Amino acid sequence: MSFFLMFVMTSYCKDICYKGFYSVFNSSFYKARNGEKLSICLVLFLIFSVNLCFAQEEDKAILEEANNAYKIGQLEKVRECLPDRKIRDMSSKDKISAYRLLTLYYLGVDDEDSAKKYADKMLSVEGYYTPSTEDPVIFNLLIEEVAKTKDDLYSFTEINHEEGFSFLPLIHIDRKMIDDIGANTLEDVLMAYAPGFNVVSSPFEKSMSFRGIYGMNQQKVLVASNGNVLNSFTTGACDLSLLYLTKDIKAIEIFYGGSPKVFSNYSYSCVINLIRGVDIDRKGSTAVEVGAGNYRTGPLSILFEKKLYDIEISVHTNVYMANGEKISVSKEEAVGTNTPKGGDIYLGRIQKTKDSDIGLNIRMGHVTILFNYTGQMQRSPYISLNSNNGDYGGVYDYSKYKAYEGSYEPGYTNTTLLAGMSYRTTLGYKSSLSADMLYKSKMHYFFAPLTSENASTTSDKNKEGTWKFLFWDDYSLAFRFSFTHSYGNKGFGGKFNVGVNVEREEVSGQSLTSGYYYRVTSAKSGLMTESGEYSGCLYGDIRHNFSKNWIVDAGLKCTQKLDIHKNKDRYLMPNLSLIYVPDSKNWDMRFCYFLNVTDAPYICRFFDKLVLPELGGNEDLKPEKINTFQLNFNHRPNAKLSWSATFFYNLCKDLIYYDPYMSTNIMSPFSNVNEFQDYGIEGITSLNLNRIRGQFNISWIMASKSDGYPARGHRIYNIPTFTAKLSVAGDVMKHKKYGDLSLHTSLCFTSSQLSPMEKQNLIYIGNVLQDDPNHEVPARCIVNLGADYHWRFLSFGLQCTNLFNTKYVQGGATFVPYVQEGRWIFGKVGATF
């Protein structure tokens, strides 16, 4: 094939190629025209491809010969076929096969040290290698022993492949599971596979709750990429509905209750880690995917990844835009606080500043270099700031509010730049050392309309088209060092980890611009205090096997912070897990305790109340404290079926609550809740047959005590007591000639929710003042459907969300439930080279 391509290309461009090569041979390549240079490079690339193709075919033949020799007991021939110099030139996939055979060879000749050496090399190429049932037991045990000494570059937990359980309470979602539901965003994954998560509305559009806890935006869940925190320093948020799952994400880990690993100097009751890396099983190095759908949806994704010797390179880009779903609201249906008017709203609208994600990862032996840029733009369907003369919650006219500075439409936009370097190395077979440096910069733009489109009918003409534009930039520089050591043996031994994390965070370049008549600027001023804060963290964690059945995992994190007023705050955060694994190893049980302490976001403390009372800060805010107790039971009857049940109890102190009606020049809308307690049950059942894969999960959440948090009795405002999620994917056709066809569906059922509309909040629907403290949002079931077809190097996909166009509303950190998105359909076409 490579010869044919080279022949066609050289025949088609023979004159240009001849002239180009002549210029090369006469040392005048730089004098050649651009077309000649391109043809030269292309032909040289084709020649290189031919050589590479022959080399790979030769490697496969050698591996097959070595494998056949091992099967018939000719061990010495295995070593002869696989000299180290030959393995160095192999592809990553072939390297794994070679190192596996050499590990088996040295086990066969009773050389355990050499066997560990090559097992370590194999795991360095692929940290997620899983021994097969064909491998001897002694090989599986060796892989398990060596894996314990390695810190995977991407994963922040350890999964025992032989016994099938993780040492931490988590859900591990691999790339296949992501593709099985046609997920585009992190929100899609959570709403399919993660019990305890529910969508709630926010002043910007929507957010998510975790086990009944939510805030003004997504501040209650920590999101990281390869362990690097994506949450903003100033807002504490990371928008899950706009975090698109680029193709380089090979797995997602969701830590329930907390994690002893250090993602940040503070601790969260839920941590989501996106594991990025080069997938050695992908049949090529370049993948392109484009799509189109209703509401002018237009995603584009490009991924280039390659392993050259010991260098892993991954480059990805993802662009997404959508005009949004237009919903017309009549005057009688309009909601607001100031005689609301009708109009049009747009849900899921992303335009002008398109959502984008561009990243580069390079791994060279022990060193990894990271660069990632993301831009997220979320439109505000409603007026989202409760100003003194505004129409909070009302509808406004997008077309009249021209884009600020030609780029920023009404809504919230943020851009994130990550740049970092990490170093991982092993010290023998029992110790490892890691060091990380990360720079993060986030720029925030918030264009907030304050009056509805018909405000000019009022007596106060200055109200027409009033708006505010907020801008600020926050950045941080962090250093992290960690040391891990294993000791003892499987029956009595363990592993400990100690480390330090130091970080400086700063706000700069902030401003507030106000105006009227949709585009006229009336005033500019400062927005918040510009300064920096320092924080440091010492942490330690030990996992000890008291016997082959009992394991204890205990850790302590000590954080000290120096704020802008030079005040020193110190917090201790312990965690404890007690695990029991019987001899049968087909089930396990664990009890866990975590204390999670999260500092108040910067804007909640230092936004100027006099300048911006709608988001005015409260410097007296205390850090949030969540004590989580969990009892978890996992059962694996066979390799195809597994199920788990979790009982949890949260004791929360000083949760930060946002009340827009408290926004004045004196009072801040942010305050601490005295106490909140809730409990619940979560269950997951997974089935994996030859052609059918499925997962069913449920969650049941109830409040036991609330002093200031939005709850009444056992019901939490805007949170369903019961949620059930089902995801099923099936391979309809798998054929070498005609390709592979798969179908997938998912559904999410939520019970009714208490969502009161109380008289003191002055909420109008039409011209009617609402006074219904027992108002409920009805139960609903949202169904998604999709199909994927793969043929040779091409792929086609069709996805429909909210298949039956179910009309529903959702409450949350807003004073009334907001209308949610209806049916969205889009298709995609991809190619892998």
C-alpha positions in Angstrom: 0.0 0.0 0.0 2.8 2.4 0.9 4.6 1.5 -2.4 1.4 2.2 -4.3 0.9 5.6 -2.7 4.5 6.6 -3.3 4.2 5.5 -7.0 1.0 7.5 -7.6 2.4 10.6 -5.8 5.7 10.6 -7.6 4.1 10.0 -11.0 1.6 12.8 -10.4 4.3 15.2 -9.3 7.3 13.8 -11.2 8.4 17.1 -12.7 8.2 19.0 -9.4 9.7 16.1 -7.5 12.6 15.8 -10.0 13.3 19.6 -9.7 13.0 19.4 -6.0 15.4 16.5 -5.6 17.8 18.1 -8.0 17.8 21.2 -5.8 18.5 19.1 -2.8 21.4 17.3 -4.5 22.8 20.7 -5.4 22.6 21.9 -1.8 20.0 24.5 -2.7 16.9 23.1 -1.0 16.1 26.5 0.5 16.0 28.0 -3.0 13.3 25.5 -4.1 9.7 26.8 -4.4 7.2 25.9 -1.6 5.5 23.3 -3.8 8.8 21.6 -4.5 9.7 21.6 -0.8 6.3 20.1 0.1 6.6 17.3 -2.5 10.1 16.5 -1.2 8.9 16.2 2.3 5.9 14.2 1.3 7.9 11.6 -0.7 10.4 11.3 2.1 7.6 10.8 4.5 6.1 8.0 2.3 9.5 6.3 2.1 9.8 6.5 5.8 6.3 5.0 6.1 7.3 2.1 3.9 10.4 1.4 6.1 8.3 1.7 9.2 5.7 -0.6 7.8 8.3 -3.3 7.0 9.9 -2.8 10.5 6.5 -3.4 12.2 5.8 -6.5 10.1 9.2 -7.8 11.0 8.6 -7.1 14.7 5.3 -9.0 14.6 7.0 -12.0 13.0 9.7 -12.0 15.7 7.1 -11.8 18.5 5.1 -14.6 16.9 8.3 -16.8 16.8 9.1 -16.0 20.4 5.5 -16.7 21.5 5.5 -20.1 19.8 8.8 -20.9 21.3 7.5 -20.2 24.8 4.4 -22.3 24.2 6.5 -25.4 23.3 8.9 -24.8 26.2 11.9 -23.5 24.2 12.7 -20.8 26.8 16.2 -20.0 25.6 14.9 -19.3 22.1 12.6 -16.6 23.6 15.6 -14.7 24.9 17.4 -15.1 21.6 14.5 -13.7 19.6 14.1 -10.6 21.9 17.4 -8.8 22.5 17.0 -5.5 24.3 18.4 -3.5 21.3 15.6 -4.9 19.1 12.8 -4.1 21.6 13.9 -0.5 21.9 12.9 0.1 18.2 9.5 -1.6 18.5 6.1 0.1 18.8 4.6 0.5 22.2 2.1 -2.2 21.7 4.8 -4.7 20.6 7.0 -3.6 23.5 4.4 -4.8 25.9 4.2 -8.2 24.2 8.0 -8.5 24.3 8.4 -7.5 27.9 5.6 -9.9 28.9 7.4 -12.8 27.2 10.7 -11.9 28.8 9.0 -11.7 32.2 7.6 -15.2 31.6 11.0 -16.4 30.4 12.8 -15.2 33.5 10.1 -16.7 35.8 10.6 -20.0 33.9 14.3 -20.0 34.6 13.8 -18.9 38.3 15.4 -15.5 37.9 12.9 -13.4 39.9 15.0 -10.2 39.9 15.2 -10.1 36.1 11.5 -11.0 35.9 10.7 -8.0 38.1 12.9 -5.8 35.9 11.0 -6.6 32.7 7.6 -6.4 34.5 8.6 -2.9 35.6 9.5 -2.0 32.0 6.2 -3.3 30.8 4.2 -1.3 33.4 6.2 1.8 32.5 4.9 1.5 28.9 1.3 0.7 30.0 0.3 1.4 33.6 -3.2 -0.1 33.1 -2.0 -3.5 31.9 -4.3 -6.2 33.1 -3.1 -9.8 33.3 -5.2 -12.3 31.3 -6.7 -15.6 32.5 -4.1 -17.4 30.2 -1.2 -16.1 32.2 0.1 -18.3 35.0 -0.8 -17.3 38.6 2.9 -16.6 39.5 3.0 -14.0 36.6 -0.2 -12.3 37.9 1.2 -12.1 41.4 4.4 -10.6 40.2 2.6 -8.0 38.2 0.5 -7.1 41.2 3.7 -6.8 43.4 5.5 -4.6 40.9 2.4 -2.5 40.3 2.2 -1.6 44.0 5.7 0.1 43.7 4.7 2.3 40.8 2.8 5.6 40.9 0.9 5.8 37.6 1.4 9.1 35.9 -2.3 9.7 35.3 -4.2 7.8 38.0 -4.5 8.9 41.6 -5.6 5.6 42.9 -4.6 2.0 42.7 -6.9 -0.8 41.3 -6.0 -4.3 42.3 -6.6 -6.1 39.0 -6.5 -9.6 40.3 -8.9 -9.0 43.1 -11.0 -6.5 41.2 -11.4 -3.7 43.8 -9.9 -0.3 44.4 -8.5 0.7 47.8 -10.5 4.0 47.7 -14.3 4.5 47.3 -14.5 5.5 43.7 -16.1 4.9 40.3 -13.7 4.1 37.4 -15.1 5.0 34.0 -13.0 3.9 31.0 -13.1 5.3 27.5 -15.4 2.4 26.3 -18.0 3.4 28.9 -17.8 7.1 27.7 -18.3 6.1 24.1 -21.1 3.6 25.0 -23.4 6.5 26.0 -22.2 9.0 23.3 -21.1 11.4 26.1 -19.9 14.9 25.0 -19.5 16.6 28.4 -18.5 15.5 31.9 -22.1 16.2 32.9 -23.3 13.5 30.5 -21.0 11.0 32.2 -22.1 11.9 35.7 -25.8 11.8 34.8 -25.3 8.3 33.4 -22.8 6.4 35.7 -22.5 8.4 38.9 -25.2 8.0 41.6 -25.6 11.1 43.9 -25.2 13.6 41.1 -28.2 15.7 39.9 -28.6 18.8 37.7 -29.7 22.0 39.5 -30.2 25.4 38.0 -27.8 28.3 38.7 -27.9 32.0 37.9 -25.9 31.3 34.7 -27.8 28.3 33.4 -27.2 25.0 35.3 -24.9 23.4 37.8 -24.8 20.0 39.6 -25.4 18.8 43.1 -23.5 16.0 44.9 -25.4 14.1 47.6 -27.8 17.0 48.1 -25.1 19.7 48.4 -24.9 22.5 45.9 -23.9 26.2 45.6 -24.4 29.2 43.4 -22.2 27.6 40.8 -20.1 24.4 40.6 -18.0 25.0 43.8 -18.8 21.8 45.6 -16.9 19.4 43.4 -13.2 19.4 42.6 -12.2 18.6 39.0 -8.7 17.8 38.0 -6.9 16.7 34.8 -4.1 14.3 35.4 -4.1 15.6 39.0 -4.0 19.3 38.0 -6.9 21.2 39.5 -9.2 23.0 37.0 -11.4 24.8 39.5 -11.0 28.6 39.6 -9.2 30.2 42.6 -11.7 33.1 42.7 -15.0 31.4 42.0 -14.1 27.9 43.2 -16.0 26.5 40.2 -15.4 24.3 37.2 -18.4 24.1 34.9 -19.2 20.4 34.3 -21.8 21.0 31.6 -19.1 22.8 29.4 -16.2 20.5 30.1 -16.1 18.6 26.8 -14.5 15.1 26.8 -11.7 15.3 24.2 -10.5 12.1 22.7 -7.3 12.0 24.7 -9.3 11.3 27.9 -8.9 7.6 28.4 -10.6 7.3 31.8 -12.4 9.2 34.6 -12.1 8.6 38.3 -14.7 9.8 40.7 -13.8 9.7 44.4 -16.7 9.5 46.7 -16.5 11.0 50.1 -13.0 12.5 49.5 -9.5 11.4 48.6 -6.3 11.2 50.6 -4.3 12.1 47.5 -3.4 15.8 47.2 -5.2 17.5 44.3 -5.2 20.8 46.1 -4.4 22.2 49.5 -8.0 21.8 50.5 -10.2 18.8 50.5 -13.5 18.2 48.8 -16.3 15.6 49.4 -16.1 14.6 45.7 -13.1 14.7 43.4 -13.2 14.0 39.7 -9.9 13.2 37.9 -9.7 13.1 34.1 -7.0 10.7 33.0 -5.4 11.9 29.8 -2.7 10.0 27.9 -1.8 8.3 24.7 -3.9 5.2 24.0 -1.6 2.6 22.6 -4.5 0.4 21.4 -5.8 3.1 19.1 -5.3 2.1 15.4 -3.5 5.1 14.3 -2.0 8.4 15.3 -4.5 11.0 14.0 -8.3 11.1 14.5 -10.6 13.8 13.1 -14.3 14.2 13.9 -16.9 16.7 12.8 -20.5 17.0 13.6 -23.7 19.0 13.0 -27.1 19.1 14.6 -30.2 21.2 15.3 -29.9 24.6 16.8 -26.8 25.0 14.6 -24.7 22.7 16.8 -21.2 22.3 15.4 -18.5 20.3 17.2 -15.0 19.7 15.7 -12.4 17.4 17.3 -8.9 16.6 16.2 -6.5 14.3 18.0 -2.9 13.4 17.1 -1.0 10.9 19.3 2.1 9.0 18.8 4.7 7.0 20.7 8.2 7.3 19.2 10.6 5.2 21.2 10.2 6.4 24.8 8.5 9.7 23.8 4.7 9.9 24.0 3.1 12.9 22.2 -0.6 13.8 22.4 -2.1 16.9 20.7 -5.8 17.6 20.8 -8.2 20.3 19.8 -11.9 20.6 20.3 -14.2 23.4 19.2 -18.0 23.6 19.9 -20.6 26.1 19.1 -24.4 26.2 19.2 -27.1 28.9 18.6 -29.1 27.3 21.4 -32.7 26.1 21.7 -35.1 29.1 21.4 -38.1 29.1 23.7 -40.8 31.8 23.5 -42.2 32.9 26.8 -45.5 34.8 26.8 -46.2 37.6 29.2 -48.5 35.4 31.2 -45.8 32.8 31.6 -42.9 35.1 32.3 -41.2 34.9 35.7 -39.5 37.8 37.5 -39.5 40.2 40.4 -40.5 43.4 38.7 -43.7 42.9 36.7 -42.0 40.4 34.2 -42.3 40.7 30.5 -42.4 38.1 27.8 -39.8 37.3 25.2 -37.4 34.7 23.9 -34.8 32.7 25.9 -32.0 30.5 24.4 -30.9 27.4 26.2 -27.4 26.0 25.6 -26.4 29.0 23.4 -22.7 29.2 22.7 -21.5 31.7 20.1 -19.0 34.4 19.4 -16.4 33.1 21.9 -16.8 29.4 21.0 -16.0 26.7 23.4 -12.6 25.4 22.7 -10.0 23.0 24.2 -6.5 22.8 22.9 -3.8 20.7 24.6 -0.4 19.2 24.3 1.2 16.5 26.4 4.7 15.2 25.9 6.1 12.4 28.0 9.8 11.6 27.7 10.8 8.9 30.1 10.4 10.3 33.6 9.4 13.8 32.5 6.0 15.0 31.3 5.3 18.4 29.8 1.8 19.8 29.8 0.1 22.7 28.0 -3.7 23.2 27.8 -5.9 26.1 26.8 -9.7 26.0 27.3 -12.3 28.6 26.5 -15.9 28.3 27.9 -18.8 30.6 27.1 -22.1 30.1 28.8 -25.1 32.3 28.0 -27.4 33.5 30.7 -31.0 32.6 29.6 -32.4 35.0 32.2 -31.3 38.2 34.0 -29.0 36.6 36.6 -28.1 39.5 38.9 -30.6 40.9 41.5 -29.8 44.6 41.2 -31.9 47.2 43.0 -33.5 48.5 39.8 -33.3 45.4 37.7 -35.7 42.7 36.6 -34.1 39.7 38.3 -35.1 36.4 36.5 -36.7 38.2 33.6 -36.3 37.7 29.9 -34.1 40.1 27.9 -33.4 40.7 24.2 -30.1 39.1 23.0 -30.1 41.1 19.8 -30.2 44.5 21.6 -27.3 43.8 23.9 -24.5 43.9 21.4 -21.4 41.9 22.2 -19.1 43.8 24.6 -15.9 44.8 22.8 -17.1 42.7 19.9 -16.4 39.4 21.6 -18.4 38.9 24.8 -22.2 38.3 24.5 -24.4 38.3 27.6 -23.3 35.5 29.8 -20.2 34.2 31.5 -17.0 33.5 29.7 -13.7 32.1 31.1 -10.5 31.1 29.5 -8.0 28.8 31.3 -4.3 28.3 30.5 -2.4 25.4 32.2 1.3 24.9 31.8 3.3 22.5 33.8 6.0 19.9 34.2 6.1 16.7 36.2 8.8 14.2 37.0 8.2 10.5 38.1 10.9 8.0 38.9 11.2 4.7 40.8 13.9 4.1 43.4 14.5 0.4 43.1 11.3 -1.8 43.2 9.9 -0.4 46.5 10.1 3.4 46.3 9.1 6.2 43.9 9.6 9.9 43.8 7.5 12.6 42.0 7.8 16.3 41.6 5.3 18.7 39.9 5.2 22.3 38.9 2.0 23.9 37.5 1.1 27.4 36.4 -2.6 28.2 35.9 -4.2 31.4 34.7 -8.0 32.0 34.4 -9.5 35.1 32.8 -13.2 35.8 33.6 -15.7 37.9 31.7 -19.3 38.3 32.9 -21.6 40.4 30.8 -24.8 40.8 32.9 -28.0 42.5 31.5 -30.1 44.0 34.3 -33.4 45.0 32.6 -35.8 43.2 30.3 -36.4 44.3 26.7 -39.6 46.2 27.5 -38.2 48.2 30.4 -38.5 51.4 28.3 -42.2 51.4 29.0 -41.5 52.4 32.6 -41.3 56.0 33.8 -37.6 55.6 34.5 -36.0 55.8 31.0 -32.5 55.2 32.5 -33.6 51.6 33.2 -33.7 50.7 29.5 -30.9 48.3 28.6 -28.8 48.6 31.7 -25.9 46.2 32.1 -22.7 45.5 33.9 -19.5 43.9 32.6 -17.2 42.2 35.1 -13.6 41.2 34.3 -10.9 39.7 36.4 -7.8 37.5 36.0 -6.6 35.0 38.6 -3.5 32.9 38.4 -1.6 30.5 40.6 1.8 28.8 40.7 2.1 25.5 42.6 4.9 23.0 43.5 4.3 19.5 44.7 6.7 16.8 45.9 5.8 13.2 46.9 7.6 10.1 48.1 6.1 6.6 48.2 7.6 3.5 49.7 6.4 -0.1 50.0 7.4 -2.4 52.8 6.8 -6.0 54.1 5.0 -8.6 52.0 1.5 -9.3 50.9 0.4 -11.0 54.2 1.9 -8.3 56.4 3.1 -5.1 54.9 2.0 -2.0 53.1 2.8 1.3 51.5 3.1 4.9 52.7 3.2 8.2 51.0 4.3 11.6 52.2 4.5 14.9 50.4 4.3 18.7 50.4 2.3 21.1 48.2 3.0 24.9 48.1 0.9 27.3 46.1 0.6 31.1 45.5 -2.7 32.5 44.1 -3.3 36.0 43.0 -6.0 38.3 41.5 -5.1 41.0 39.0 -6.5 43.1 36.2 -10.0 43.4 37.7 -12.6 46.0 36.6 -16.4 46.7 36.6 -18.0 48.6 33.7 -21.6 49.8 33.9 -23.9 51.1 31.2 -27.3 51.7 29.8 -29.2 51.8 26.4 -27.6 48.4 25.7 -24.2 49.6 24.8 -23.4 53.0 26.3 -20.8 53.0 29.1 -21.7 55.1 32.1 -19.0 54.2 34.7 -15.9 52.1 35.4 -14.6 51.1 38.7 -12.7 48.5 40.6 -14.4 45.2 41.5 -12.5 43.5 44.3 -9.2 43.6 46.3 -6.2 42.8 44.2 -3.8 40.7 46.2 -2.3 37.3 46.6 -2.7 34.4 49.1 -0.2 31.7 50.0 -1.1 28.2 51.1 1.0 25.1 52.0 0.1 21.5 52.7 1.9 18.6 54.4 0.3 15.2 54.0 0.9 11.6 54.7 -1.0 8.4 54.0 -0.3 4.8 55.0 -1.9 1.6 53.8 -1.2 -1.5 55.9 -2.1 -5.1 55.5 -2.6 -6.6 58.9 -3.3 -9.9 57.3 -4.4 -11.1 53.9 -8.0 -10.2 54.8 -7.7 -6.9 56.7 -6.3 -3.6 55.3 -6.3 -0.2 56.9 -5.7 3.1 55.0 -5.2 6.2 57.1 -4.0 9.7 56.2 -3.6 13.2 57.5 -3.5 16.5 55.6 -2.3 19.7 57.4 -3.0 22.9 55.5 -1.8 26.4 56.5 -2.9 29.6 54.7 -1.7 33.2 54.7 -4.5 35.4 53.4 -4.4 39.0 52.1 -4.6 40.4 55.6 -1.7 38.2 56.7 -4.0 36.1 58.8 -2.8 32.5 59.4 -5.3 29.7 59.2 -4.5 26.1 59.9 -6.7 23.0 59.2 -6.2 19.3 59.9 -8.0 16.9 57.6 -7.9 13.2 58.6 -9.2 10.2 56.6 -9.5 6.5 57.6 -10.6 3.4 55.7 -10.9 -0.1 57.1 -11.2 -2.8 54.4 -12.1 -6.5 54.7 -11.4 -8.9 51.8 -12.3 -12.6 52.3 -10.3 -15.5 51.0 -12.7 -16.0 48.1 -11.9 -12.4 47.0 -15.2 -12.1 45.2 -16.5 -9.5 47.6 -15.2 -6.8 50.0 -16.5 -4.4 52.6 -15.1 -1.2 53.8 -15.8 1.6 56.3 -14.5 5.1 55.5 -14.3 8.5 57.2 -13.2 11.7 55.6 -13.1 15.3 57.0 -13.1 17.7 54.0 -12.3 21.4 54.5 -12.8 23.9 51.6 -12.0 27.5 51.9 -14.5 30.2 50.8 -13.9 31.3 47.1 -12.2 34.6 46.7 -15.1 36.4 45.2 -17.4 35.3 48.1 -15.0 37.1 50.5 -13.6 40.2 48.6 -16.1 41.4 46.0 -16.8 45.0 46.8 -20.3 45.3 48.3 -20.5 49.1 47.6 -19.7 48.6 43.9 -21.4 45.3 43.3 -23.9 44.4 46.0 -25.4 41.6 43.9 -22.2 39.6 44.5 -20.8 41.5 47.4 -18.2 39.6 49.5 -18.3 38.6 53.1 -14.8 38.6 54.7 -16.2 36.7 57.7 -17.0 33.6 55.8 -15.6 30.4 57.3 -14.3 27.4 55.4 -16.8 24.7 54.7 -16.4 21.5 56.7 -18.0 18.2 55.7 -17.6 15.0 57.8 -18.4 12.0 55.6 -19.0 8.5 57.0 -19.4 5.6 54.5 -20.1 1.9 54.6 -19.5 0.2 51.3 -20.2 -3.4 50.1 -19.0 -4.8 46.7 -19.8 -8.2 45.3 -18.5 -9.8 42.1 -20.2 -13.1 41.5 -18.4 -13.6 38.3 -16.3 -11.7 35.7 -19.5 -10.4 33.9 -21.6 -9.2 36.8 -20.8 -6.9 39.8 -22.9 -4.9 42.2 -22.3 -2.5 45.1 -24.2 -0.7 47.8 -23.1 2.4 49.8 -24.6 3.9 52.9 -23.4 7.5 53.6 -23.9 10.2 56.2 -22.8 13.8 55.9 -22.3 16.1 58.8 -21.8 19.6 57.4 -20.7 22.8 59.1 -20.5 26.3 57.7 -21.7 25.5 54.2 -21.7 28.6 52.1 -25.2 29.6 50.9 -26.1 32.2 48.3 -29.3 34.3 48.9 -29.7 37.0 46.1 -32.3 38.8 48.2 -29.7 39.7 50.9 -27.6 41.7 48.4 -27.4 45.3 49.6 -24.6 47.8 50.2 -24.5 46.5 53.8 -25.4 42.8 53.6 -23.6 40.2 51.5 -25.7 37.5 49.7 -23.1 34.9 50.9 -23.3 33.5 54.4 -22.4 30.3 56.3 -25.1 27.7 57.2 -24.8 26.7 60.8 -25.4 22.9 60.3 -26.7 20.5 57.7 -26.9 16.7 57.9 -28.1 14.3 55.3 -27.9 10.5 54.6 -28.6 8.1 51.8 -28.1 4.9 50.0 -26.4 4.4 46.6 -26.3 1.2 44.5 -24.6 0.2 41.3 -25.1 -2.9 39.2 -22.9 -3.6 36.2 -23.3 -6.3 33.5 -20.8 -7.0 30.8 -21.7 -9.7 28.3 -20.1 -10.5 24.9 -22.2 -8.0 23.0 -24.2 -6.2 25.6 -23.0 -3.8 28.3 -25.1 -2.1 30.9 -25.1 -0.3 34.2 -28.0 0.5 36.6 -27.6 2.8 39.6 -29.9 4.4 42.1 -29.5 7.0 44.9 -31.8 7.9 47.8 -31.0 11.1 49.7 -32.8 12.6 52.7 -32.0 15.4 55.1 -31.9 14.7 58.8 -31.1 18.2 60.1 -31.0 21.6 58.6 -30.1 24.9 60.3 -30.0 27.5 57.6 -29.7 25.2 54.6 -32.6 25.1 52.1 -34.4 22.0 53.3 -37.6 21.2 55.2 -38.2 18.0 57.1 -36.5 15.2 55.2 -36.6 16.9 51.8 -33.9 19.1 50.4 -35.0 22.0 48.2 -34.6 21.2 44.4 -33.1 17.8 45.1 -35.0 14.6 44.2 -35.3 12.1 47.0 -34.9 9.2 44.6 -32.9 9.0 41.3 -32.5 6.0 39.0 -30.1 5.9 36.0 -29.8 3.1 33.4 -27.3 2.9 30.5 -27.3 0.0 28.0 -25.1 -0.4 24.9 -25.1 -3.3 22.5 -23.1 -4.5 19.5 -25.7 -5.2 16.8 -23.1 -6.2 14.1 -19.4 -6.9 14.3 -18.1 -7.9 10.8 -14.6 -7.7 9.3 -16.0 -6.7 5.9 -19.1 -4.7 6.7 -18.0 -3.0 9.9 -19.3 -2.6 13.4 -22.7 -1.2 14.4 -23.7 -0.5 18.0 -26.7 1.1 19.6 -26.9 2.7 23.0 -29.5 4.2 25.2 -29.6 5.8 28.6 -32.4 7.1 30.9 -32.6 9.1 34.1 -35.6 9.1 36.4 -35.9 11.7 39.1 -38.7 11.8 41.7 -40.6 15.0 42.5 -38.8 17.8 44.2 -39.8 20.4 46.8 -39.2 23.8 45.1 -41.0 26.5 47.1 -41.9 30.0 45.8 -42.5 32.1 48.9 -44.3 35.5 49.1 -41.4 37.4 50.8 -39.3 36.9 47.7 -41.7 38.9 45.5 -41.8 36.4 42.7 -44.3 37.1 39.9 -45.5 34.8 37.2 -47.2 37.2 34.8 -48.8 39.7 37.1 -49.6 37.2 39.9 -47.5 37.3 43.1 -46.5 33.7 44.0 -47.1 32.4 47.5 -46.7 28.6 47.4 -44.2 27.3 50.0 -45.2 23.7 49.1 -44.6 24.1 45.4 -43.2 20.9 43.8 -41.4 20.1 40.5 -43.0 16.9 39.1 -41.1 13.7 38.6 -39.6 13.1 35.1 -37.8 10.5 33.0 -35.3 11.7 30.3 -34.3 9.2 27.6 -31.3 9.5 25.3 -30.7 7.3 22.2 -27.7 6.9 19.9 -26.0 4.8 17.3 -22.3 4.3 16.2 -21.0 2.7 13.0 -17.3 1.9 12.4 -16.1 0.8 9.0 -12.4 0.5 8.4 -10.9 3.9 9.3 -14.3 5.8 9.2 -16.9 6.2 11.9 -20.4 7.6 12.0 -22.5 8.5 14.9 -26.0 9.8 15.7 -27.1 11.1 19.1 -30.4 12.3 20.4 -30.8 13.7 23.9 -34.2 14.0 25.5 -35.7 11.7 22.9 -39.3 12.4 23.7 -38.8 16.2 24.1 -39.9 16.1 27.7 -40.8 19.6 29.0 -39.6 20.2 32.5 -38.2 22.8 34.9 -35.4 22.5 37.5 -34.8 24.6 40.6 -31.5 25.1 42.4 -29.5 28.3 43.3 -32.3 30.4 41.7 -35.5 31.8 43.2 -37.7 29.8 40.8 -37.3 26.6 38.7 -35.9 27.3 35.3 -37.0 25.7 32.0 -34.6 23.0 30.8 -33.4 21.9 27.4 -35.7 19.8 25.1 -34.7 17.4 22.3 -31.3 17.9 20.7 -30.1 15.8 17.7 -26.7 15.8 16.1 -24.6 13.5 13.9 -20.9 13.1 13.6 -18.4 11.7 11.1 -14.9 10.7 12.0 -11.8 9.3 10.4 -8.7 7.7 12.0 -5.4 7.5 10.2 
